[in-house]
Amino acid sequence: MSWDRKLRQEAILREKIAVIVCERLADPRIGFVTITKVELSKDKKIAKVFYTALGSEGQIRATQRALHDGRGRVQELLAPTLRMRTMPELRFIFDAQVEKESKVRDLIAEVTAEREAREAEEAARRAAEGGEGAEAPEPDGDPDGDAERAAAAGDVDDATGAGGDPVDEASEDPRP
């Protein structure tokens, strides 16, 4: 299947490019870089290399320039290790998706914290007003005790036999 091969080639490219960038590319402008994904074009002539970098905006821009300037060296070091007909042209692209995911997680955590604080304030306000609406339900889930009164009166008639004697299904077998 062609898509299996393409995915495998992208994974191999990602691993090898990551090793080259982190270990063999001697550029002081490159900070902490992670190669997140590689996408090969259909004709396999272009490889989009997605990466993330830690640091300030200036450090990220310096890393971007260093990767762009060093892509020829990366291709030179990468070519002998690949079993491909042609060496794809590498295009380094900053992966903003990781930053977006982080911002969404932070927003969700903030909203959750605000909601919990609001609920705690509301519960404290209700408790201070005399406990209206702040009652906790009974542990058995029956605040009025209706099930207990019905069981005591023998009014419960369900499949479990909760209203009277325990049901022994083996003794009720109609066969001799």
HELIX and SHEET records of a PDB file:
HELIX    1   1 SER A    2  VAL A   19  1                                  18    
HELIX    2   2 ILE A   20  ARG A   24  3                                   5    
HELIX    3   3 GLU A   57  LEU A   78  1                                  22    
HELIX    4   4 ALA A   79  THR A   81  5                                   3    
HELIX    5   5 GLN A   97  ALA A  128  1                                  32    
HELIX    6   6 ASP A  146  ALA A  153  1                                   8    
SHEET    1   A 3 VAL A  33  LEU A  40  0                                        
SHEET    2   A 3 ILE A  46  ALA A  53 -1                                        
SHEET    3   A 3 GLU A  89  PHE A  94  1                                        
END                                                                             
